[in-house]
Amino acid sequence: QYYGYYRAIPELKQAIDMRAIWTVGKGFKSDIKTEVILNSIKGFGMDTFNTILKNMIVTRRIAGDAFAEIIRDPTTDRLLNLKPLDPGQIKIVVNEKGIIKRYEQLSKTGKKVQKFKPKEIFHLTNKRIADEIHGTSDIEVIEDIIKASNESFQDMRQLMHRHVKPIMAFKLDTDNQTK
């Protein structure tokens, strides 16, 4: 639902996107070894490290959480890739103390579950309060404003169309001008 608002309302999309662009800024600075590793990250194949971070910042502001699978070389444990994941398909499993035990990715068909250890997921939360497990969407607090603005816009649009194309026309069959 919040993603739908993001896609449909240009002002909201622009505000969230600009905040992410500002946050990522001109990129990153690091030592040469780290820079080589980060420059080799390709996400789903067409990403860069910066676009993955921007994507995750936008996603966490819309959905409250953003997740990326951390893919490592099994022999050296060296970071190979970060693959962004759909937050709607990720379930966070915690123990009785509220500590994350694992993440579970549900397939789009709902039949298969892939389990991840906490060290296998890069997880960003947005405005998490106290011991909440999930973050909070920025759109949640402005949802009523969005709905009211859209309703007002639609009403004004309909009103303007009625001025241009009247919905009623009266015809009188008479020669008397006063009628």
Disulfide bonds with the S-S distance in Angstrom:
none
